[in-house]
Amino acid sequence: MKYVYPAIFIEDDGKIGVDIPDIKGCHTFGDNLTEAMEMAKDALEMMLVSYEDDNQDIPAPSKIKDINADGFVSYVLADTDEWRREFDSKAVKKTLSIPSWLNFRAERADINFSQTLKEALCQKLGVSL
Protein backbone atom coordinates (compact mmCIF):
# COMPACT_ATOMS: atom_id res chain seq x y z
CA MET A 1 0.00 0.00 0.00
CA LYS A 2 1.14 3.52 -0.73
CA TYR A 3 0.39 6.50 1.47
CA VAL A 4 1.28 10.19 1.41
CA TYR A 5 1.38 12.28 4.59
CA PRO A 6 2.55 15.79 5.34
CA ALA A 7 5.60 16.07 7.58
CA ILE A 8 6.97 19.04 9.50
CA PHE A 9 10.73 19.59 9.22
CA ILE A 10 12.36 21.84 11.84
CA GLU A 11 16.05 22.66 12.07
CA ASP A 12 17.27 22.46 15.66
CA ASP A 13 20.85 22.55 16.90
CA GLY A 14 22.33 21.45 13.58
CA LYS A 15 19.87 18.56 13.13
CA ILE A 16 16.55 18.42 11.32
CA GLY A 17 13.67 17.08 13.36
CA VAL A 18 10.67 15.55 11.63
CA ASP A 19 7.12 15.18 12.92
CA ILE A 20 4.28 13.50 11.06
CA PRO A 21 1.32 15.01 12.92
CA ASP A 22 -1.36 12.64 11.59
CA ILE A 23 0.45 9.55 12.95
CA LYS A 24 0.70 9.69 16.73
CA GLY A 25 4.27 9.15 17.92
CA CYS A 26 5.82 9.35 14.46
CA HIS A 27 8.93 11.48 14.99
CA THR A 28 12.48 11.18 13.72
CA PHE A 29 15.44 13.34 12.72
CA GLY A 30 18.41 13.53 10.39
CA ASP A 31 21.80 15.18 10.33
CA ASN A 32 20.87 16.92 7.07
CA LEU A 33 17.79 17.36 4.89
CA THR A 34 18.45 14.29 2.75
CA GLU A 35 18.82 12.07 5.79
CA ALA A 36 15.78 13.64 7.46
CA MET A 37 13.66 12.90 4.36
CA GLU A 38 14.88 9.29 4.28
CA MET A 39 14.29 8.85 8.00
CA ALA A 40 10.79 10.35 7.70
CA LYS A 41 9.90 7.82 4.99
CA ASP A 42 11.27 4.93 7.04
CA ALA A 43 9.56 6.02 10.28
CA LEU A 44 6.24 6.54 8.52
CA GLU A 45 6.46 3.14 6.81
CA MET A 46 7.24 1.37 10.10
CA MET A 47 4.31 3.01 11.84
CA LEU A 48 1.90 2.24 9.00
CA VAL A 49 3.06 -1.39 8.82
CA SER A 50 2.23 -1.63 12.52
CA TYR A 51 -1.23 -0.16 11.88
CA GLU A 52 -1.80 -2.65 9.05
CA ASP A 53 -0.57 -5.62 11.09
CA ASP A 54 -2.85 -4.70 14.00
CA ASN A 55 -5.82 -4.02 11.69
CA GLN A 56 -6.02 -0.47 13.00
CA ASP A 57 -7.71 2.26 11.01
CA ILE A 58 -5.16 4.27 9.05
CA PRO A 59 -5.62 7.97 9.86
CA ALA A 60 -6.50 10.22 6.94
CA PRO A 61 -3.69 12.59 5.99
CA SER A 62 -4.16 16.28 6.64
CA LYS A 63 -4.05 18.78 3.84
CA ILE A 64 -0.64 20.40 3.73
CA LYS A 65 -2.22 23.89 3.64
CA ASP A 66 -3.94 23.21 6.98
CA ILE A 67 -0.68 22.62 8.89
CA ASN A 68 0.89 25.52 10.72
CA ALA A 69 4.52 24.93 11.60
CA ASP A 70 7.68 26.80 12.56
CA GLY A 71 9.71 24.84 9.99
CA PHE A 72 8.58 23.79 6.57
CA VAL A 73 6.03 21.17 5.56
CA SER A 74 6.52 18.62 2.81
CA TYR A 75 4.77 15.44 1.76
CA VAL A 76 6.39 12.09 2.52
CA LEU A 77 5.58 9.01 0.45
CA ALA A 78 5.38 5.68 2.28
CA ASP A 79 5.14 2.29 0.59
CA THR A 80 4.45 -0.46 3.13
CA ASP A 81 4.77 -3.21 0.52
CA GLU A 82 8.26 -1.95 -0.34
CA TRP A 83 9.16 -1.77 3.36
CA ARG A 84 7.98 -5.35 3.95
CA ARG A 85 9.97 -6.65 0.96
CA GLU A 86 13.12 -5.01 2.34
CA PHE A 87 12.76 -5.73 6.06
CA ASP A 88 10.22 -8.52 6.53
CA SER A 89 10.95 -11.28 4.05
CA LYS A 90 11.10 -14.16 6.50
CA ALA A 91 9.57 -17.36 5.18
CA VAL A 92 6.33 -18.65 6.67
CA LYS A 93 5.12 -22.20 6.39
CA LYS A 94 1.73 -22.76 4.78
CA THR A 95 -0.23 -25.98 4.56
CA LEU A 96 -2.27 -26.41 1.41
CA SER A 97 -4.14 -29.08 -0.47
CA ILE A 98 -3.95 -29.92 -4.17
CA PRO A 99 -5.30 -32.90 -6.09
CA SER A 100 -3.10 -35.97 -5.94
CA TRP A 101 -2.78 -36.18 -9.74
CA LEU A 102 -1.50 -32.57 -9.86
CA ASN A 103 1.00 -33.22 -7.08
CA PHE A 104 2.26 -36.30 -8.97
CA ARG A 105 2.79 -34.38 -12.19
CA ALA A 106 4.42 -31.41 -10.45
CA GLU A 107 6.85 -33.64 -8.55
CA ARG A 108 7.77 -35.51 -11.77
CA ALA A 109 8.42 -32.14 -13.42
CA ASP A 110 10.67 -31.21 -10.47
CA ILE A 111 8.64 -28.07 -9.74
CA ASN A 112 9.59 -26.03 -6.70
CA PHE A 113 6.23 -25.67 -4.95
CA SER A 114 7.28 -22.71 -2.77
CA GLN A 115 8.67 -20.72 -5.69
CA THR A 116 5.67 -21.50 -7.87
CA LEU A 117 3.21 -20.45 -5.16
CA LYS A 118 5.16 -17.24 -4.50
CA GLU A 119 5.18 -16.37 -8.21
CA ALA A 120 1.48 -17.15 -8.59
CA LEU A 121 0.54 -15.06 -5.54
CA CYS A 122 2.59 -12.11 -6.81
CA GLN A 123 0.93 -12.36 -10.21
CA LYS A 124 -2.55 -12.66 -8.69
CA LEU A 125 -1.94 -9.67 -6.38
CA GLY A 126 -0.23 -7.61 -9.06
CA VAL A 127 3.01 -7.18 -7.10
CA SER A 128 6.58 -7.78 -8.20
CA LEU A 129 9.16 -9.86 -6.37
N, C-alpha and C positions, 0 to 999 in steps of 0.2 A: 504494500500500500504506500502511496505517496501522499505527503501532507506538506502544507506550507503555512508557517506561522511567523508573525512578526517577532523580532527580537530587539531588545534595547542594548546598545553597546555604549559603555561609559569608560573613558580613560581615567585611571586612578593609580597614582604612584608608579607610573611607567608600565602598567599592565592595562589590559582592556577587559573589563568585566562584562559579562553577558547575562541578561535575564530574559527568559521567555515567559511573559506575564500570564499567558493563557494556560500554562502547564505548571501547576503548583510544585514548587521545589526544583524547578529546572533552571539552574544557574551554573555558570562555568566562567572561565577566563582564558586569556592567551597572552603571551609575551608581546605579540604584535597583532595587527588586524587580520592577517592571513591565518594565523594560528587561532585567533578568537573565532573566526568564521568556521574553521574546521571543527573546533571544540563545540561550538553551538550546534552544528549539524549532528555530531556524535551524541551529545547530551540529549538532544531532542529525540533522536532515534531510539536511544536506550529507554527513555521515559515512555515513548509511544509503544515500544515493544512490550513493556511491562503492562501498559493499559490493555493492549491486545491479548496478552497471555492471561490476564485476569478477567477478561470479558467486561472491562469497564467502559463506560461511555467515553468516547474521545471528545474532549471539549472543542467547540467551534472556535476557529481562529478569529481574533479581533481584526477590525479593519485598521490598516496601518495609520490612517488619518485620525483615528480616534485615540491614539496613544500619545500621551504627553510625557516627554522624558527629557532629562538634562543632557543626555548624549544624543546619539542618532539612532534611528530605527531603520531596520532593514529586514526583508523577508529571509527566512531560512527554509530550505527545502530538506525534507526528511523522507527517506525511502526505507521503510522497515523491512521490506523483502531483501534489499541490498545489504542491510545491516545483518540480517539473519544469515545470509549466504557467507558473509565474511567472518562472523563471530560465533555462529551457532549451527555448525554443520556436523554435529555429532550424529552418528547413525542410531536409529531406533529400530527395534525389531518389531515386525508386523506378522501376524498370522493371517493367512488367507486361504481360500479354497478355490481350486480350479478343477475342471473335469479331468478324470484320470487319463483319458486319451490325449488331452492337450499336454498334460504333464509329461507323458511318455514321449511325445513328439519333440517337445522342447528340450528334454534331457538328451535325446538322441542327436539333436542339432547343437548340443553343447551351448545352450543359451544361458547367459547369466541372468537369473531371475531378478536379482536386486537392481542391476543396471537397467534392465528392460522396464521394470516397474517405475523406476525413477524417471526414465525418458518419457514413458507414457503419461505419467502424472504431470510432468512439465509441459508436455504438448497439450494435454487436456486443460490445464490451468493457464496456458498461454504465457509461461515464464521460461526464461532461458537458464541453463545450468551455470 
